[in-house]
Amino acid sequence: MPVAIDYMTLYLAERTEQAYVEAYRERLAQRGRVRLDPDEDLQIRAQAVLEAYGCFQERHDWLRVFGVPIPEVLSQRELLLEDGNVFELDHVAGTRRQMLLSGQESKTEEMRHRFEQSRRANARRDHLAQILDDHRDRAHAARGNLGLIETLVREQGGEYFVYTGASAPFWSLYGLIGFEGMMTALHDAPDLVFTTMERLLEAALEDAQAFRDAGGHGICVEECLASADMISPATYERFVWPYEERLFAELRRMGLKSILYFCGDVMPRLPALQRLPIDALMVEESKKNFQIDIAAVRAAVGPELCLLGNIDSYAVVQKGTEAELSAEVARQIRVAGASGGFIVGVGSPLPLGTPPERVDLLICCARRHATGN
């Protein structure tokens, strides 16, 4: 029985950064600051990802990766050791980010700039075109160096399903103009929403093609704020579904496997999602006054669509007893995976404080119950 736990880059972020900094530690101690060499830095980043995964004793079945900044950007970055703290200096963006902050968010000029952009777009929508251009430029710079993906596919692609994450066009709209901005625009500026979604779809497909060209296997697309607890069926069918359909049809044409992670109350949306050309569906666990039983999801979508489990990452994986975790894994396999097409997984990202041993236990339970033991 395969096991796929999404958002591992978030859960392993501190371990990955720790391994990355440690690779530079000796040189920082000697010189105080190190200018990054793009080729060397690429290898260090790839090794850091694999070292972070090394905290687990049990093998996962997929590996989530992202691109790194283009060489021109990396060559303008330095690591600085100051009063025992390590900072990443970006002389292009003019940012200074403290590393190894143990989960604290590092405030940078870039983050403040992006917040200000969203605020302006919400106040005056005529800023949106410029914000879209800036968004596209940042995305290009972030994905421009695909060497990390190529390296991990070459070294690990035979062992792992190597995939990346992406946002559906509707969910990307939130990142541009905020919640209030997008919800009011649906009502009083629909033409602007359609124009923006076209641009966001185009950008998402460019990213996907670049990932495919680098050897990647699949993409997990997140859709938020489109669920039954957020917008009406008519709004979903008008503004959301057509762009999902076009996105996933193109991913299939590219030869990429696609997973749709649909957040929120998915149950009334299942008939529409069943019409999408997706390879797998991932849903949240029951929360926020709605119920999502994986057995009901299976009944609604039928036996053909691959489902990922929605085990509660906090109440069961982190806090449940071993017996409770084992029982829930067995139940989900029984009610949703009896005919195949099922992958054990969690409904939400793992809380950062979840011990790796609990993740190992989840994997062991999945392997054991798949054999009927």
SERO-4910 file (N, C-alpha, C, O; in steps of 0.05 Angstrom, whole numbers):
BEGIN
 pado doro    nc1    nc2    nc3   cac1   cac2   cac3    cc1    cc2    cc3    oc1    oc2    oc3
  Met    A     17    -24      0      0      0      0     18     25      0     33     29     19
  Pro    A     16     42    -20     32     66    -21     24     86      0      0     87      8
  Val    A     43    102      8     38    124     28     48    150     17     71    151      8
  Ala    A     32    170     17     40    196      6     31    218     25      7    223     29
  Ile    A     49    231     38     43    253     57     52    279     44     76    284     41
  Asp    A     33    296     37     39    321     23     51    342     42     50    338     67
  Tyr    A     61    363     31     72    386     46     96    378     62    102    391     83
  Met    A    111    358     54    135    350     68    156    372     68    173    375     86
  Thr    A    156    389     46    175    411     46    170    430     69    189    442     79
  Leu    A    145    433     77    138    450    100    147    437    126    160    450    142
  Tyr    A    141    412    129    148    397    153    178    395    156    188    396    179
  Leu    A    192    391    134    221    387    135    237    413    130    261    412    127
  Ala    A    224    436    130    237    460    122    261    467    141    283    474    131
  Glu    A    257    464    167    279    470    186    302    450    183    325    458    183
  Arg    A    295    425    180    316    405    176    332    409    150    356    406    149
  Thr    A    317    416    129    330    422    104    349    446    106    372    445     97
  Glu    A    339    467    118    356    491    121    379    486    140    401    496    135
  Gln    A    375    470    160    397    463    178    419    448    163    443    454    166
  Ala    A    412    429    147    432    414    131    445    432    111    469    429    106
  Tyr    A    431    451    100    442    469     80    462    488     93    484    492     83
  Val    A    455    498    117    474    516    131    499    501    140    521    511    139
  Glu    A    494    477    150    517    462    160    538    456    138    561    454    143
  Ala    A    528    454    113    547    449     91    565    473     87    587    470     76
  Tyr    A    556    497     96    572    521     93    586    529    119    601    548    120
  Arg    A    580    515    141    588    524    168    618    529    170    626    550    181
  Glu    A    634    511    161    663    514    165    674    538    150    690    553    161
  Arg    A    665    543    126    674    566    111    664    592    124    678    612    124
  Leu    A    639    592    135    629    615    149    646    621    174    651    644    180
  Ala    A    653    600    188    669    604    212    696    616    206    707    632    221
  Gln    A    707    609    183    734    619    175    733    647    163    750    664    169
  Arg    A    712    653    147    712    678    132    690    697    140    691    721    133
  Gly    A    670    688    154    648    705    162    626    708    141    603    712    149
  Arg    A    633    706    116    613    708     95    622    692     71    646    690     65
  Val    A    602    681     56    608    663     34    590    672     10    566    673     13
  Arg    A    603    678    -12    588    683    -37    580    656    -49    596    638    -51
  Leu    A    554    654    -57    545    628    -68    554    624    -96    553    641   -113
  Asp    A    564    599   -101    570    590   -128    546    574   -137    539    553   -125
  Pro    A    532    582   -159    506    569   -167    509    539   -170    491    524   -161
  Asp    A    529    529   -184    532    500   -188    536    485   -162    524    465   -158
  Glu    A    554    495   -146    560    482   -120    535    483   -102    528    464    -89
  Asp    A    522    506   -102    499    510    -85    477    491    -92    462    481    -75
  Leu    A    474    486   -118    454    467   -127    458    439   -115    438    427   -106
  Gln    A    482    429   -116    488    403   -104    483    403    -74    474    383    -63
  Ile    A    490    425    -61    486    427    -32    456    426    -25    448    413     -6
  Arg    A    440    440    -41    412    440    -36    399    412    -40    383    404    -24
  Ala    A    408    398    -61    397    371    -66    404    353    -43    388    337    -34
  Gln    A    429    354    -34    437    337    -11    422    344     14    416    327     30
  Ala    A    417    370     18    402    379     42    374    367     42    364    360     63
  Val    A    361    366     19    334    355     18    335    325     26    318    316     42
  Leu    A    354    311     16    356    282     22    363    278     51    353    259     64
  Glu    A    381    294     62    388    292     90    364    297    108    360    284    129
  Ala    A    347    316    100    323    322    116    304    298    116    293    291    137
  Tyr    A    301    285     94    284    261     93    296    238    109    282    219    117
  Gly    A    322    240    115    335    220    131    326    218    160    334    200    174
  Cys    A    309    237    168    299    235    196    279    213    199    272    205    221
  Phe    A    269    202    177    250    180    178    264    153    174    284    151    159
  Gln    A    255    133    188    266    107    186    251     91    164    263     73    151
  Glu    A    226     98    159    210     84    139    210    101    113    209    125    113
  Arg    A    210     87     91    212    100     65    185    110     55    165     96     56
  His    A    184    135     46    161    147     34    160    139      5    179    128     -6
  Asp    A    137    145     -8    134    138    -36    136    162    -55    137    158    -80
  Trp    A    135    186    -44    138    209    -62    156    230    -50    159    232    -26
  Leu    A    166    247    -67    186    268    -60    177    294    -73    176    296    -97
  Arg    A    171    313    -56    161    339    -66    185    358    -69    200    362    -50
  Val    A    188    370    -92    211    387    -98    202    412   -112    180    413   -124
  Phe    A    219    433   -110    214    458   -124    239    467   -138    261    457   -132
  Gly    A    237    485   -156    260    497   -169    275    515   -150    265    521   -128
  Val    A    298    524   -158    313    544   -142    318    568   -159    314    567   -184
  Pro    A    325    590   -147    330    615   -163    350    611   -186    367    594   -184
  Ile    A    347    627   -207    364    625   -230    393    631   -222    397    645   -202
  Pro    A    413    621   -237    441    626   -229    448    655   -225    464    662   -208
  Glu    A    436    673   -242    442    701   -239    434    712   -212    447    729   -200
  Val    A    412    701   -201    403    710   -174    421    697   -153    430    711   -134
  Leu    A    426    671   -155    443    658   -135    471    670   -133    482    672   -112
  Ser    A    481    678   -156    509    689   -156    510    716   -142    532    725   -135
  Gln    A    487    728   -137    486    754   -122    479    750    -93    473    769    -79
  Arg    A    479    725    -84    472    720    -56    496    713    -40    516    701    -50
  Glu    A    495    719    -15    516    712      4    504    701     30    481    707     36
  Leu    A    519    684     43    512    676     70    531    691     89    555    693     84
  Leu    A    519    702    110    534    719    129    532    708    157    509    702    166
  Leu    A    554    705    171    554    697    199    558    721    216    579    735    213
  Glu    A    539    728    233    541    752    249    530    747    277    506    740    280
  Asp    A    547    749    297    539    744    325    527    716    328    508    713    343
  Gly    A    538    697    314    529    670    316    504    663    300    496    640    299
  Asn    A    493    683    287    469    679    270    477    679    240    495    693    232
  Val    A    462    663    225    468    662    196    446    677    181    422    673    186
  Phe    A    454    694    163    436    709    146    441    704    117    463    699    109
  Glu    A    419    704    102    421    702     72    416    730     61    395    742     65
  Leu    A    436    740     47    434    767     36    430    764      6    445    750     -8
  Asp    A    410    777     -4    404    777    -33    408    806    -43    392    824    -38
  His    A    430    810    -57    437    837    -67    420    845    -90    421    869    -98
  Val    A    405    827   -103    387    834   -124    361    844   -113    352    866   -120
  Ala    A    349    829    -95    324    837    -83    327    856    -60    308    869    -51
  Gly    A    352    859    -50    357    877    -27    346    866     -1    338    882     16
  Thr    A    346    840      2    334    828     26    356    816     44    378    810     36
  Arg    A    349    813     69    366    802     90    349    783    107    332    793    121
  Arg    A    353    757    104    336    738    118    352    722    137    372    709    130
  Gln    A    344    722    163    357    706    182    348    677    179    325    671    178
  Met    A    367    659    179    362    630    176    361    617    203    370    628    223
  Leu    A    350    592    203    349    576    228    335    590    250    345    592    273
  Leu    A    310    599    245    295    614    265    276    596    280    258    606    294
  Ser    A    278    570    277    261    550    292    231    556    289    217    557    309
  Gly    A    223    559    264    195    562    259    184    590    259    162    595    250
  Gln    A    200    609    269    191    637    268    193    647    239    212    641    225
  Glu    A    173    663    232    173    673    204    194    696    202    195    714    219
  Ser    A    210    695    181    230    715    177    218    738    161    210    734    138
  Lys    A    218    762    172    206    785    159    227    797    141    249    804    149
  Thr    A    220    800    116    239    812     96    225    834     81    201    836     82
  Glu    A    241    850     68    230    871     52    213    860     29    193    872     22
  Glu    A    221    837     19    205    825     -3    177    818      7    158    823     -8
  Met    A    174    807     31    148    800     41    131    825     45    107    825     39
  Arg    A    143    846     56    129    871     60    120    883     34     98    894     32
  His    A    137    880     14    131    891    -13    107    876    -24     89    888    -36
  Arg    A    106    850    -22     84    834    -32     58    840    -17     36    841    -30
  Phe    A     59    845      9     35    852     24     25    879     14      1    883     11
  Glu    A     43    898      9     34    924      0     22    922    -28      3    936    -34
  Gln    A     32    905    -45     21    901    -71     -8    891    -69    -26    901    -82
  Ser    A    -12    871    -52    -40    860    -48    -58    881    -37    -81    883    -46
  Arg    A    -48    897    -18    -65    918     -7    -74    938    -28    -97    947    -29
  Arg    A    -55    946    -45    -61    965    -66    -81    953    -86    -99    967    -95
  Ala    A    -77    928    -93    -95    915   -112   -123    914   -102   -142    916   -117
  Asn    A   -126    909    -76   -152    907    -63   -165    934    -64   -190    936    -67
  Ala    A   -149    956    -60   -160    983    -59   -167    993    -87   -187   1006    -91
  Arg    A   -149    987   -106   -152    997   -133   -145    975   -153   -121    968   -156
  Arg    A   -164    965   -166   -159    941   -183   -143    948   -208   -134    930   -222
  Asp    A   -139    973   -214   -123    980   -237    -94    974   -233    -78    977   -251
  His    A    -86    967   -208    -59    959   -202    -54    930   -210    -31    920   -210
  Leu    A    -75    915   -216    -73    886   -218    -55    878   -241    -41    858   -239
  Ala    A    -56    892   -263    -39    885   -286    -10    885   -279      5    867   -286
  Gln    A     -1    906   -264     27    908   -256     33    886   -236     55    874   -237
  Ile    A     15    880   -218     20    859   -199     22    832   -212     39    815   -204
  Leu    A      6    827   -233      8    802   -248     36    800   -262     48    779   -262
  Asp    A     45    822   -273     72    822   -285     93    816   -265    112    800   -270
  Asp    A     91    829   -241    111    824   -220    110    795   -211    131    782   -207
  His    A     86    785   -208     82    757   -200     95    738   -220    108    719   -212
  Arg    A     91    744   -245    102    726   -266    133    728   -266    146    707   -269
  Asp    A    144    752   -262    173    755   -262    185    739   -238    205    726   -241
  Arg    A    172    740   -215    182    726   -191    180    696   -196    198    681   -189
  Ala    A    158    687   -208    155    658   -214    176    649   -233    187    627   -230
  His    A    182    665   -253    202    657   -273    230    654   -259    244    635   -264
  Ala    A    236    674   -242    262    673   -229    264    649   -210    285    638   -206
  Ala    A    241    642   -198    241    619   -179    244    592   -193    257    574   -183
  Arg    A    232    590   -217    233    564   -230    255    563   -251    260    541   -263
  Gly    A    269    585   -255    287    587   -278    310    567   -276    319    558   -297
  Asn    A    319    560   -252    340    540   -249    327    514   -241    320    510   -217
  Leu    A    325    496   -259    311    470   -254    331    449   -247    325    425   -246
  Gly    A    356    457   -242    377    437   -237    371    421   -212    378    397   -211
  Leu    A    359    432   -191    353    417   -167    333    395   -174    337    372   -165
  Ile    A    312    401   -189    293    381   -197    307    359   -214    303    335   -209
  Glu    A    323    368   -233    337    348   -251    355    330   -234    356    306   -239
  Thr    A    369    342   -215    387    326   -198    372    305   -182    380    282   -181
  Leu    A    350    313   -169    335    295   -152    320    274   -169    318    251   -160
  Val    A    311    281   -193    299    261   -210    320    241   -219    314    217   -219
  Arg    A    343    250   -226    364    232   -235    373    214   -213    378    190   -217
  Glu    A    375    224   -188    386    208   -166    365    192   -152    370    171   -141
  Gln    A    340    202   -152    319    189   -135    294    182   -151    276    169   -140
  Gly    A    292    189   -176    268    184   -192    260    155   -195    237    149   -200
  Gly    A    280    137   -193    273    109   -194    261     98   -168    249     77   -169
  Glu    A    264    113   -147    254    104   -120    229    120   -112    212    109    -97
  Tyr    A    227    145   -121    205    162   -112    189    172   -135    198    174   -158
  Phe    A    163    178   -130    147    194   -148    155    223   -142    148    234   -121
  Val    A    169    235   -161    179    263   -157    159    283   -167    152    283   -191
  Tyr    A    149    299   -150    127    317   -158    132    345   -146    150    349   -129
  Thr    A    116    364   -155    117    391   -144     89    400   -137     70    387   -145
  Gly    A     87    423   -124     61    434   -117     55    458   -135     73    471   -145
  Ala    A     29    463   -138     20    486   -153     -7    495   -142    -21    480   -128
  Ser    A    -15    519   -149    -41    530   -142    -59    532   -166    -50    540   -187
  Ala    A    -84    524   -163   -103    528   -184   -107    557   -189   -102    573   -170
  Pro    A   -116    566   -213   -119    594   -218   -136    609   -198   -129    631   -190
  Phe    A   -158    597   -189   -176    611   -170   -162    615   -144   -164    637   -132
  Trp    A   -148    596   -134   -133    598   -109   -110    618   -112   -103    632    -93
  Ser    A    -98    620   -135    -77    639   -140    -87    668   -139    -72    686   -132
  Leu    A   -113    671   -145   -125    698   -144   -123    709   -116   -119    733   -112
  Tyr    A   -127    692    -96   -125    701    -68    -97    713    -62    -96    733    -48
  Gly    A    -76    701    -73    -50    711    -68    -45    739    -80    -27    753    -72
  Leu    A    -61    746   -100    -57    771   -113    -73    794   -100    -62    816    -96
  Ile    A    -98    789    -94   -115    811    -84   -129    805    -58   -145    821    -49
  Gly    A   -121    783    -45   -132    778    -18   -161    768    -18   -174    767    -39
  Phe    A   -170    759      5   -196    747      7   -219    766      0   -236    760    -17
  Glu    A   -219    789     13   -240    809      7   -240    818    -22   -260    821    -35
  Gly    A   -215    822    -32   -213    831    -60   -224    811    -80   -238    819    -98
  Met    A   -218    785    -76   -228    765    -95   -258    761    -93   -271    758   -113
  Met    A   -268    760    -68   -296    754    -65   -314    777    -75   -335    772    -86
  Thr    A   -306    802    -71   -322    824    -82   -318    826   -112   -337    834   -126
  Ala    A   -295    819   -122   -290    821   -151   -308    801   -166   -317    806   -188
  Leu    A   -314    778   -154   -331    758   -167   -359    770   -173   -372    763   -192
  His    A   -367    789   -156   -393    802   -159   -393    826   -177   -409    829   -194
  Asp    A   -373    844   -172   -375    870   -185   -354    875   -206   -353    896   -219
  Ala    A   -335    855   -211   -315    858   -232   -310    831   -245   -287    823   -246
  Pro    A   -330    817   -254   -326    790   -265   -307    790   -289   -291    771   -292
  Asp    A   -309    810   -306   -292    810   -329   -262    811   -321   -245    799   -334
  Leu    A   -257    827   -301   -229    828   -291   -220    801   -279   -197    794   -283
  Val    A   -238    788   -266   -232    761   -255   -225    742   -278   -205    727   -276
  Phe    A   -241    742   -299   -236    724   -321   -209    730   -334   -193    712   -341
  Thr    A   -203    756   -338   -177    764   -350   -154    755   -333   -134    745   -343
  Thr    A   -157    759   -307   -136    751   -288   -132    721   -288   -109    711   -287
  Met    A   -154    706   -288   -152    677   -287   -139    666   -312   -124    647   -310
  Glu    A   -144    678   -335   -130    670   -359   -100    673   -356    -85    655   -364
  Arg    A    -91    695   -345    -63    699   -341    -51    679   -321    -29    669   -325
  Leu    A    -66    674   -300    -56    655   -279    -55    627   -290    -37    612   -284
  Leu    A    -74    619   -307    -74    593   -319    -50    590   -338    -36    570   -338
  Glu    A    -45    611   -353    -22    610   -371      4    607   -356     22    591   -364
  Ala    A      7    622   -334     31    620   -317     34    592   -305     56    581   -304
  Ala    A     12    580   -296     13    554   -284     21    533   -304     36    515   -297
  Leu    A     12    535   -328     20    516   -349     49    519   -357     62    500   -364
  Glu    A     59    544   -357     87    548   -363    104    534   -342    124    521   -348
  Asp    A     97    538   -316    111    524   -294    110    494   -298    130    480   -294
  Ala    A     87    484   -304     83    455   -307    101    444   -329    113    423   -326
  Gln    A    101    458   -352    117    448   -374    147    448   -367    162    430   -374
  Ala    A    156    469   -353    184    470   -344    190    447   -326    212    435   -328
  Phe    A    172    441   -308    176    418   -290    177    392   -305    193    375   -299
  Arg    A    160    389   -324    160    364   -340    186    362   -356    197    340   -358
  Asp    A    195    384   -367    220    384   -383    244    376   -365    263    365   -375
  Ala    A    242    382   -339    263    375   -320    262    346   -311    279    337   -297
  Gly    A    241    332   -320    239    303   -314    219    297   -292    216    274   -284
  Gly    A    205    317   -281    185    312   -260    163    294   -268    156    292   -292
  His    A    151    280   -248    131    260   -254    102    270   -251     85    262   -266
  Gly    A     98    289   -233     70    298   -229     68    323   -213     88    333   -203
  Ile    A     44    334   -211     38    359   -197     14    356   -179     -7    345   -188
  Cys    A     16    365   -155     -6    366   -136    -17    395   -136     -3    414   -128
  Val    A    -41    398   -147    -53    425   -150    -72    430   -127    -90    414   -122
  Glu    A    -68    452   -113    -85    459    -90   -106    478    -98   -101    498   -112
  Glu    A   -131    473    -90   -153    490    -95   -166    497    -68   -176    479    -54
  Cys    A   -166    522    -61   -178    531    -36   -199    553    -41   -198    566    -62
  Leu    A   -216    557    -22   -237    578    -23   -258    573    -45   -273    591    -51
  Ala    A   -258    550    -56   -277    543    -77   -297    522    -68   -313    512    -83
  Ser    A   -296    515    -42   -313    494    -32   -341    503    -25   -347    527    -27
  Ala    A   -358    484    -18   -386    490    -14   -391    508     10   -412    522     11
  Asp    A   -372    510     29   -375    527     52   -366    556     46   -367    573     63
  Met    A   -355    560     21   -344    587     14   -359    601     -8   -365    624     -6
  Ile    A   -366    587    -30   -379    599    -53   -402    581    -62   -404    558    -55
  Ser    A   -420    593    -78   -444    579    -87   -437    560   -110   -416    562   -122
  Pro    A   -455    540   -115   -450    522   -138   -448    538   -164   -431    531   -181
  Ala    A   -464    558   -168   -464    574   -193   -437    588   -196   -426    590   -218
  Thr    A   -427    600   -174   -402    614   -175   -379    594   -181   -361    601   -197
  Tyr    A   -380    570   -169   -360    550   -175   -360    542   -204   -339    541   -217
  Glu    A   -383    537   -215   -385    528   -243   -377    550   -262   -368    545   -284
  Arg    A   -381    575   -254   -375    598   -273   -345    605   -272   -333    609   -292
  Phe    A   -334    607   -247   -308    619   -245   -285    599   -239   -262    604   -244
  Val    A   -292    575   -229   -272    557   -220   -268    532   -237   -247    527   -248
  Trp    A   -290    517   -241   -288    491   -255   -276    493   -283   -260    477   -290
  Pro    A   -284    513   -299   -273    514   -327   -243    516   -327   -229    505   -344
  Tyr    A   -232    531   -308   -203    534   -307   -189    509   -296   -167    502   -304
  Glu    A   -202    496   -277   -192    470   -268   -191    450   -291   -171    436   -295
  Glu    A   -213    449   -306   -214    430   -328   -192    435   -349   -180    416   -358
  Arg    A   -188    460   -356   -167    466   -376   -139    460   -365   -122    451   -379
  Leu    A   -135    466   -339   -109    461   -327   -103    431   -327    -81    423   -336
  Phe    A   -121    415   -318   -116    386   -315   -115    373   -343   -100    353   -346
  Ala    A   -130    383   -362   -129    371   -389   -101    376   -401    -90    358   -414
  Glu    A    -90    399   -396    -63    405   -406    -42    389   -392    -22    380   -404
  Leu    A    -45    386   -365    -26    369   -351    -26    341   -361     -5    328   -364
  Arg    A    -49    330   -367    -51    303   -379    -38    303   -406    -24    283   -413
  Arg    A    -42    323   -422    -29    324   -449      1    325   -446     15    313   -463
  Met    A     12    338   -426     40    340   -422     52    313   -412     76    309   -414
  Gly    A     35    295   -403     45    270   -392     51    271   -362     64    253   -352
  Leu    A     40    291   -349     44    293   -320     20    281   -305     -3    285   -313
  Lys    A     26    266   -284      4    257   -267     -5    280   -250     11    297   -241
  Ser    A    -31    282   -246    -43    304   -231    -58    295   -207    -74    276   -208
  Ile    A    -54    309   -185    -69    305   -160    -82    331   -153    -69    352   -152
  Leu    A   -108    331   -149   -123    355   -140   -127    353   -110   -140    334   -100
  Tyr    A   -116    372    -96   -121    374    -67   -142    396    -63   -136    420    -65
  Phe    A   -166    387    -58   -189    405    -56   -195    410    -26   -204    392    -12
  Cys    A   -191    434    -17   -194    441     11   -223    450     17   -236    461     -1
  Gly    A   -231    446     41   -258    455     49   -278    433     46   -272    410     41
  Asp    A   -304    441     47   -326    422     45   -328    412     16   -340    426     -1
  Val    A   -317    389     10   -316    379    -17   -340    363    -25   -345    359    -49
  Met    A   -356    354     -6   -377    335    -12   -396    344    -34   -402    329    -53
  Pro    A   -407    368    -33   -425    377    -55   -411    381    -81   -424    383   -102
  Arg    A   -385    383    -81   -370    388   -105   -362    362   -120   -352    363   -142
  Leu    A   -365    339   -107   -355    315   -118   -366    308   -146   -350    298   -163
  Pro    A   -391    312   -152   -400    306   -179   -385    323   -200   -380    313   -222
  Ala    A   -379    348   -194   -364    365   -213   -335    356   -215   -324    355   -237
  Leu    A   -323    349   -192   -295    340   -192   -292    314   -207   -271    309   -219
  Gln    A   -313    297   -206   -311    272   -220   -309    276   -251   -299    258   -265
  Arg    A   -318    299   -260   -316    305   -289   -289    316   -298   -284    318   -322
  Leu    A   -272    322   -279   -246    333   -285   -227    311   -294   -228    288   -284
  Pro    A   -208    317   -312   -188    297   -321   -165    296   -302   -142    302   -309
  Ile    A   -171    288   -277   -150    286   -256   -143    256   -252   -159    238   -258
  Asp    A   -119    251   -242   -110    224   -237   -115    216   -208   -118    192   -202
  Ala    A   -117    235   -190   -122    229   -162   -134    253   -148   -131    276   -156
  Leu    A   -149    247   -126   -162    268   -111   -153    265    -82   -153    243    -70
  Met    A   -146    288    -70   -139    289    -42   -158    309    -28   -163    331    -39
  Val    A   -168    303     -5   -187    320      9   -179    323     38   -162    308     49
  Glu    A   -190    344     51   -185    348     79   -199    327     96   -216    312     87
  Glu    A   -191    327    122   -206    312    141   -231    328    151   -233    351    144
  Ser    A   -248    315    166   -272    329    176   -262    351    195   -246    346    213
  Lys    A   -273    375    191   -266    398    208   -285    421    202   -301    419    183
  Lys    A   -282    442    217   -297    467    211   -326    463    205   -337    475    186
  Asn    A   -339    445    220   -368    440    218   -377    426    193   -400    427    186
  Phe    A   -358    412    179   -367    395    157   -353    368    161   -332    365    173
  Gln    A   -366    348    149   -357    320    152   -348    310    124   -362    312    104
  Ile    A   -324    298    124   -313    286    100   -304    258    107   -281    254    115
  Asp    A   -321    239    103   -314    211    108   -304    200     82   -317    202     61
  Ile    A   -280    188     83   -268    178     58   -285    156     45   -284    152     21
  Ala    A   -301    142     61   -319    122     50   -341    136     33   -348    126     12
  Ala    A   -351    158     42   -371    173     27   -359    185      2   -373    187    -19
  Val    A   -334    194      4   -321    204    -20   -318    182    -41   -324    187    -64
  Arg    A   -309    159    -32   -307    136    -51   -334    129    -64   -335    125    -88
  Ala    A   -354    129    -48   -381    123    -59   -390    143    -80   -403    136    -99
  Ala    A   -382    168    -75   -391    190    -93   -376    190   -119   -387    195   -140
  Val    A   -350    184   -119   -333    187   -143   -330    160   -158   -321    160   -180
  Gly    A   -339    138   -145   -337    113   -158   -310     99   -155   -292    110   -142
  Pro    A   -307     76   -166   -282     60   -161   -259     67   -179   -236     57   -173
  Glu    A   -262     83   -200   -241     87   -219   -221    108   -210   -197    105   -216
  Leu    A   -230    129   -197   -212    151   -190   -195    144   -166   -205    134   -145
  Cys    A   -169    149   -168   -151    144   -145   -156    164   -123   -159    188   -129
  Leu    A   -158    155    -99   -162    173    -76   -138    171    -57   -125    151    -55
  Leu    A   -132    194    -44   -113    194    -22   -128    196      4   -149    210      6
  Gly    A   -119    181     24   -132    181     50   -131    209     63   -114    225     57
  Asn    A   -150    213     81   -151    239     95   -150    235    125   -166    246    141
  Ile    A   -131    219    134   -127    214    163   -121    241    176   -105    257    166
  Asp    A   -133    245    199   -129    270    214   -100    272    224    -91    256    240
  Ser    A    -85    292    213    -57    294    219    -51    302    248    -29    296    258
  Tyr    A    -70    315    261    -65    323    288    -77    303    308    -63    292    325
  Ala    A   -104    299    306   -117    283    326   -109    254    325   -109    240    346
  Val    A   -102    244    301    -96    215    299    -66    211    296    -54    195    311
  Val    A    -53    224    277    -24    219    272     -7    229    295     10    215    305
  Gln    A    -12    254    303      5    265    324     -3    257    352     14    251    369
  Lys    A    -29    258    358    -39    254    385    -52    227    391    -55    220    414
  Gly    A    -60    213    370    -73    187    375    -55    166    386    -31    167    383
  Thr    A    -67    145    398    -52    122    407    -44    106    383    -54    110    361
  Glu    A    -25     88    387    -17     70    365    -41     54    355    -44     50    331
  Ala    A    -57     45    373    -81     29    366   -100     46    350   -112     36    330
  Glu    A   -105     71    358   -123     88    343   -113     94    315   -128     94    295
  Leu    A    -87     99    313    -75    105    286    -78     80    269    -86     82    245
  Ser    A    -71     57    280    -72     32    264   -101     27    255   -105     18    232
  Ala    A   -120     31    273   -148     26    266   -158     44    244   -173     35    226
  Glu    A   -150     69    245   -159     88    224   -147     82    197   -160     84    177
  Val    A   -121     75    197   -109     67    172   -123     43    160   -130     42    137
  Ala    A   -128     23    177   -142     -2    167   -170      5    157   -178     -6    137
  Arg    A   -184     22    171   -211     29    163   -211     43    136   -227     36    118
  Gln    A   -193     62    132   -193     77    107   -185     58     83   -197     60     61
  Ile    A   -167     41     88   -160     21     66   -184      4     60   -189     -2     36
  Arg    A   -198     -4     80   -221    -22     76   -244     -9     61   -255    -20     43
  Val    A   -250     16     69   -274     29     57   -268     44     31   -287     49     15
  Ala    A   -243     50     26   -237     66      2   -217     53    -16   -214     61    -39
  Gly    A   -204     32     -7   -183     20    -23   -186    -10    -28   -167    -23    -37
  Ala    A   -209    -20    -23   -213    -49    -26   -209    -58    -55   -200    -81    -60
  Ser    A   -215    -40    -74   -212    -47   -103   -187    -34   -115   -184    -33   -139
  Gly    A   -169    -24    -98   -145    -11   -108   -150     19   -112   -171     29   -103
  Gly    A   -131     32   -125   -135     61   -130   -136     77   -104   -151     96   -102
  Phe    A   -120     70    -85   -120     84    -59    -91     87    -49    -75     69    -51
  Ile    A    -86    111    -38    -60    117    -26    -64    127      2    -80    146      6
  Val    A    -51    116     22    -54    125     49    -42    153     51    -19    158     42
  Gly    A    -56    172     64    -47    199     67    -61    213     89    -78    202    102
  Val    A    -55    239     92    -67    255    113    -83    277    100    -78    285     77
  Gly    A   -103    287    115   -120    308    104   -108    336    104   -116    352     88
  Ser    A    -90    341    122    -77    367    124    -48    364    130    -39    342    137
  Pro    A    -32    385    126     -3    383    131      2    374    160    -13    380    178
  Leu    A     23    359    163     31    350    190     38    375    207     52    392    198
  Pro    A     28    376    232     38    397    250     68    395    253     79    373    253
  Leu    A     82    418    254    111    417    253    123    403    277    146    393    276
  Gly    A    108    401    299    118    387    322    114    357    322    120    344    342
  Thr    A    103    346    301     99    317    300    125    302    299    141    306    282
  Pro    A    130    284    318    155    269    318    157    252    293    137    240    284
  Pro    A    180    250    281    184    233    257    175    204    262    167    190    244
  Glu    A    178    195    287    171    168    294    141    163    289    133    140    283
  Arg    A    124    183    292     96    180    288     90    176    258     72    162    250
  Val    A    106    190    241    103    187    212    112    158    204    100    145    188
  Asp    A    134    149    217    143    122    212    121    102    219    117     82    205
  Leu    A    108    107    241     86     89    250     64     88    229     53     67    223
  Leu    A     56    112    219     36    113    199     43     96    174     26     81    164
  Ile    A     68     98    165     77     83    142     76     53    148     67     37    132
  Cys    A     86     45    172     86     17    179     58      6    180     53    -17    171
  Cys    A     39     21    191     11     12    192      0      7    164    -14    -12    159
  Ala    A      6     26    146     -3     23    118      8     -2    105     -7    -17     92
  Arg    A     34     -6    108     46    -30     96     34    -56    108     28    -75     94
  Arg    A     30    -55    134     21    -79    148     -8    -86    140    -15   -109    134
  His    A    -26    -65    140    -54    -71    135    -59    -77    106    -78    -90     99
  Ala    A    -41    -68     88    -44    -74     60    -41   -104     55    -52   -114     35
  Thr    A    -27   -117     72    -23   -146     69    -43   -162     84    -43   -187     84
  Gly    A    -62   -148     98    -83   -161    113    -75   -170    141    -90   -185    154
  Asn    A    -52   -161    150    -43   -170    177    -54   -150    198    -49   -154    222
***
